[in-house]
């Protein structure tokens, strides 16, 4: 099948790599425009662009795919199918209707749950036990098209957004190839989504990572995992940003604490050689890996060897 691929981040690059290694012909890749990143503000290619250039695949980076000039170019390329994975722009009906086999989307959730942006992170933050990948036909709505195939993926107790991303990316690439084969053979079955069961999730921003210690330890621990590696969960210690990369919920009640102390939300109750115990609105959180502003990410035992924190300190 002759395909145009549209995608931008690492997940999309993983899916594209699966396509490149298959029998399908990638006519072109469409990705978001290059943006300056980092302290030096150097322009960096998207992961999808880097992969496409490696294999000498033509790359297009329109600011808006809905522009007439790009639509004209797409018609010239004349793909049989357009595959979309985490592209970052909404396609027009003219684009969706262009290829004879349609526009196919690789979405990292079990639709109709978690339509929209950041389904991987929100599935962890919300405490889901499983998620998955859905291959679907695109329509003019946001993740509302008919489904073709689904595959479930278990969310492990210590799963982070990073580890789950990698699982879903690999799963998505494999499932896409199965779906494309079914589409070619005419055996693909369209299943309409139940809009009554639909949920939508918002995009992530850095402010979401600011920990509110009046929430429960369970909720905060999920937030930490769900925002790892980006944008990360954080608090403030002595006026400096204090990122928390790994934590667990302390089992049991207050008698598990050495002095039985119950403090205010955000108060550091105990400091051991390899853990910092913090009071939350419900339960206690055990910090295992942290990063103070200007310092490297490190385990708590390494951190407390170089930084003294008095008991009773409040993480704000």
C-alpha positions in Angstrom: 0.0 0.0 0.0 1.2 3.5 -0.8 1.1 5.6 2.3 1.6 9.1 3.6 2.5 9.2 7.3 1.6 12.0 9.6 3.1 12.2 13.1 5.5 14.1 15.3 6.8 12.7 18.6 8.6 9.5 19.7 5.5 7.4 19.7 4.8 8.3 16.1 8.4 7.6 15.1 8.1 4.1 16.6 5.0 3.5 14.5 6.6 4.9 11.4 9.7 2.6 11.9 7.3 -0.4 11.9 5.8 0.8 8.6 9.2 1.4 7.0 10.3 -2.1 7.9 7.1 -3.5 6.3 6.1 -4.2 2.7 4.3 -0.8 2.5 5.7 2.1 0.5 6.0 5.4 2.4 5.6 8.1 -0.2 6.1 11.0 2.2 6.1 12.0 5.9 4.2 15.0 7.3 5.3 16.4 10.7 5.0 19.6 12.7 7.4 22.5 11.9 10.8 22.4 13.6 10.9 24.4 16.9 13.8 25.8 19.0 14.3 23.8 22.2 16.6 23.8 25.2 18.6 26.7 26.8 20.4 27.4 23.6 17.1 27.6 21.6 18.6 25.5 18.9 16.2 24.3 16.3 15.6 20.5 16.6 13.9 18.2 14.2 10.9 16.2 15.4 11.6 12.5 16.0 9.5 11.6 12.9 11.5 13.9 10.7 14.8 12.5 11.9 13.7 9.0 11.1 12.3 9.9 7.7 15.5 11.7 6.7 17.5 8.6 7.8 15.6 6.6 5.2 15.5 9.4 2.6 11.8 9.8 2.7 10.4 13.2 1.6 9.3 15.4 4.6 6.7 18.1 4.6 6.1 20.5 7.5 3.1 22.7 6.8 2.1 25.1 9.6 -1.5 24.2 8.8 -2.3 21.1 6.8 -5.7 22.6 6.0 -4.0 25.2 3.7 -4.9 24.8 0.0 -1.3 24.7 -1.1 -0.6 21.6 1.0 -3.8 19.9 -0.1 -2.7 20.4 -3.7 0.7 18.8 -2.9 -1.1 15.9 -1.1 -3.2 15.3 -4.2 -0.1 15.2 -6.3 1.5 12.6 -4.1 -1.8 10.6 -4.3 -1.5 8.2 -1.4 -3.7 5.1 -1.2 -3.9 5.6 2.6 -2.9 8.3 5.1 -1.7 7.0 8.5 -1.8 9.4 11.5 -0.2 8.9 14.9 0.1 11.8 17.4 0.4 14.3 14.6 -0.8 17.4 16.5 -3.0 19.0 13.8 -6.7 18.4 12.9 -7.2 17.2 9.4 -9.8 18.7 7.1 -12.6 16.7 5.5 -10.9 17.2 2.1 -7.8 15.4 3.4 -9.7 12.6 5.1 -11.7 11.9 2.0 -8.6 12.0 -0.3 -7.1 8.5 -0.1 -9.1 5.5 -1.4 -8.4 3.5 1.8 -9.1 6.4 4.1 -7.2 8.1 6.9 -6.2 5.7 9.6 -5.4 6.8 13.2 -3.2 5.1 15.8 -4.6 6.2 19.1 -3.1 5.3 22.5 -6.2 4.4 24.4 -9.2 2.0 24.4 -11.6 4.3 22.7 -14.1 5.8 23.3 -12.3 6.4 26.7 -9.5 9.0 26.7 -10.2 10.8 23.5 -8.0 13.9 23.0 -4.5 14.7 24.1 -2.2 12.8 26.6 -4.2 9.6 27.0 -1.1 7.7 28.2 -0.4 10.1 31.1 -4.1 10.5 32.2 -4.7 6.7 32.3 -2.0 6.5 35.0 -3.0 9.6 36.8 -6.6 8.4 37.0 -5.6 5.0 38.3 -6.6 2.8 35.4 -5.6 -0.8 35.5 -5.4 -1.2 31.8 -5.3 0.8 28.6 -4.4 0.0 25.0 -4.3 1.0 21.4 -7.2 1.6 19.0 -6.8 1.7 15.2 -9.6 3.7 13.8 -10.8 5.4 10.6 -10.6 9.2 11.0 -13.5 11.6 10.6 -13.9 15.3 11.3 -14.4 14.8 15.0 -11.6 14.4 17.6 -11.0 10.6 17.9 -14.6 9.9 17.1 -14.2 7.7 14.0 -15.2 4.1 13.5 -12.8 1.6 15.2 -11.1 -1.2 13.3 -9.0 -3.0 15.9 -8.1 -2.7 19.6 -5.5 -4.3 21.8 -5.3 -4.1 25.6 -2.1 -3.3 27.6 -1.9 -3.8 31.4 -0.8 -0.8 33.5 1.7 -2.2 36.0 1.7 -0.9 39.6 4.9 1.1 39.1 4.3 2.0 35.5 5.4 5.5 34.4 4.2 7.5 31.4 7.6 6.8 29.9 7.4 3.0 30.2 3.8 2.8 29.2 4.5 5.0 26.2 7.1 2.5 25.0 4.7 -0.4 25.4 1.9 1.4 23.5 4.2 2.6 20.7 5.3 -0.9 20.0 1.8 -2.3 20.3 0.5 0.4 18.0 2.9 -0.3 15.3 2.2 -4.0 15.3 -1.6 -3.5 15.4 -1.5 -1.0 12.6 0.2 -3.5 10.3 -2.6 -6.0 11.1 -5.3 -3.4 10.4 -3.7 -2.3 7.1 -3.6 -5.9 5.9 -7.3 -6.3 6.8 -8.1 -3.1 5.0 -6.3 -4.3 1.9 -8.1 -7.6 1.9 -11.4 -6.0 2.5 -11.9 -7.8 5.8 -11.7 -4.8 8.1 -14.8 -4.4 10.3 -16.0 -0.9 11.2 -17.3 -0.6 14.8 -19.0 2.7 15.8 -17.9 4.2 19.1 -20.5 4.6 21.8 -20.4 8.4 22.4 -22.3 7.9 25.7 -19.1 6.2 27.1 -16.7 8.8 25.7 -14.3 10.7 28.0 -12.0 13.5 26.9 -8.6 14.4 28.4 -6.8 17.8 28.3 -3.3 18.5 27.2 -0.5 18.5 29.7 1.3 21.6 31.0 3.9 22.2 33.6 1.5 23.6 36.1 -0.3 20.2 36.4 2.9 18.8 38.0 2.7 21.2 41.1 1.8 18.8 43.8 -1.1 19.6 46.1 -0.3 17.7 49.3 -3.9 18.1 50.6 -4.7 15.3 48.0 -4.3 11.7 49.1 -1.0 9.8 48.9 -2.5 7.5 46.3 -3.4 10.4 44.0 -0.1 12.0 44.4 1.9 8.8 43.7 -0.2 8.3 40.5 0.5 11.9 39.5 4.2 11.4 39.9 4.2 8.3 37.7 1.9 9.8 35.2 4.1 12.9 34.7 7.4 11.0 34.5 9.3 11.9 32.4 7.4 15.1 31.3 6.4 17.5 32.6 7.3 15.9 36.0 5.7 16.4 39.4 7.3 18.9 41.8 7.0 20.9 45.0 9.2 23.6 46.5 11.9 23.1 49.2 13.5 26.2 50.7 12.1 28.2 47.8 13.7 26.0 45.1 11.9 23.6 42.7 11.9 20.1 44.2 11.0 17.4 41.6 9.8 14.0 42.8 10.6 11.2 40.4 9.7 8.1 42.4 7.6 7.6 45.4 5.3 5.0 47.1 2.4 5.1 49.4 3.3 4.1 53.0 1.0 1.2 54.0 -0.8 1.1 57.3 -1.8 3.9 59.7 0.1 6.3 61.9 1.6 3.5 64.1 3.9 2.7 61.3 5.7 6.0 62.0 8.4 5.9 64.6 7.0 8.7 66.7 3.3 8.4 65.7 3.3 11.9 64.5 0.6 13.1 62.1 1.6 16.4 60.5 0.2 18.9 58.1 -0.1 18.2 54.4 3.4 18.5 52.9 5.2 18.2 56.2 8.2 15.9 56.3 7.6 13.5 59.2 10.6 11.2 58.9 14.0 11.1 57.2 15.7 7.7 56.9 18.9 6.7 55.1 16.9 6.0 51.9 13.5 7.6 52.2 11.7 10.8 53.2 8.2 10.4 54.5 5.7 13.2 53.8 2.2 13.7 55.2 -0.6 14.2 52.7 -4.3 14.9 53.0 -4.9 11.1 53.4 -2.0 8.8 54.1 1.8 9.3 53.8 4.0 9.4 50.8 7.5 7.9 50.8 10.0 9.7 48.5 12.6 7.5 46.8 14.1 9.6 44.0 14.2 13.4 43.9 15.9 16.4 42.2 16.5 19.8 43.7 16.6 22.8 41.4 20.1 23.1 39.9 21.1 19.5 40.9 21.0 16.1 39.2 18.2 13.6 39.7 19.3 11.2 42.5 18.1 8.7 45.0 17.0 10.0 48.4 20.0 8.3 50.2 22.4 10.3 47.9 20.4 13.5 48.3 20.3 13.6 52.1 24.1 13.0 52.2 24.6 16.4 50.6 21.5 18.3 51.8 20.2 18.5 55.3 16.4 18.7 55.8 15.0 19.2 59.3 12.0 17.2 60.3 8.9 19.3 60.2 9.9 21.1 56.9 6.9 21.8 54.8 7.0 21.1 51.1 5.0 23.9 49.6 
